[in-house]
Amino acid sequence: MKRLLFIYILSFEIALGNFEQTAEIRDLCKQAQSLESKISKLFLDLLSINEKEKMSVPVIRNIYEMLSRCFTVLFDLGRFSDLLALTQKGNKNDFVRCSIIIKNFSQYFQSVNSKLNQSGDEIYKLKKNKDELSKDYESTVNDYNQLCKKIKDNLDNLSKTRTENVIQEDVVRHISTKCDSIDELDAELEAENTVGVLKNNKISTELQLVNPVQGKIVAEFGDRGDNDEMIYYLGFETRHGAIVTSPAKGLVVFSGSFLNYKNMVIISNGEYRIFIYGMQTVFASTGDTLDIGDYLGKMDTDSKELPTLKMELKRSGEPLDPRHWLWQSLENKENK
């Protein structure tokens, strides 16, 4: 009896420890994704300043050349005026014309010189702004890397205590090897009642969706794809190595590599299923219970182009536009 009680207490302590660790990872992921957004903005701002600097160089060069020509003309006019005075060959009108020309060129010279100073001031401001942004960028990247290290350390510790449904994992992987599409995999999972485990665990919740990754939407539900076929997902273009988190509460009913979708995670909340794919690495395992913001995996770190994460939503096999639920979640957040 004492042995059973000890095992129960130990199991409870492990479960409590896992819960606290998962909550800490979730908080760290939220902070890291916020920094990812800041890093992306700072990077774009630095690119913009670099472009402005490149455009400023030829402008200043042209102004400097104009200034040099003005100086040459003024110098020649001055010598001509002195020559007229020395030889006393010029009449009054010649001196008047010459003085008018010198005056006009002097004004033009001052105008060009003013433009040069103005451009110099602008470049100085750009450089100063660039230095400040560069320091902010380096500091933010450093903070981000430290957060990622904390997340990794927590994930490593959590991995040691995770209890995974090995049987269900094997069943799902076997099912996936027989499927040639997401629709077929979805139907097979439904047929094998793998999704039904969620109802048995009493985890059924109302669907709430948030963005699984920091980035901009580059593909919309209903758009036409490469083969002019309608797409049924949202595509999020994000940073290399970006952290991917759970967009909804639910149960992981599939996790792993599938066809050419790279690593994919399917989350079910009882009525809906969310498909997240395009990750380079994945942490979530079949049978895991997720909350919004829980760690799922990371995006590509070495691809030439920015990686794109895709998210699909289905109910009883029917594709739905995730935007509707994303907007609802945003409205609920703003109303609180």
Buried (B, 14 or more C-beta within 10 A) or exposed (E): EEEEEEEEEEEEEEEEEBEEBBEBBBEBBBBBBEBBBBBBEBBEBBEEBEEBBEEBEEBBEBBEEBBEEBBEBBEEBEEBBEEBEEEEEBEEEEEEEBEEBBEEBEEBBEEBBEBBEEBEEBBEEBEEBBEEBEEBBEEBBEBBEEBBEBBBEBBEEBEEEBEEBEEBBEBBBEBBEEBEEBBEBBEBBBEBEBBBBBBEEEBBBEBBBBBBBBBEBEBEBEBEEEEEEEBBBBBBBBBBBBBBBBBBBBBBBBBBBBEEBBBBBBBBBBBBBBBBBBBBBBBBBBBBBBBBBBBBBBBBEEEEEBBBBBBBBBEEEEBBBBBEBBEEBEEEEEEE
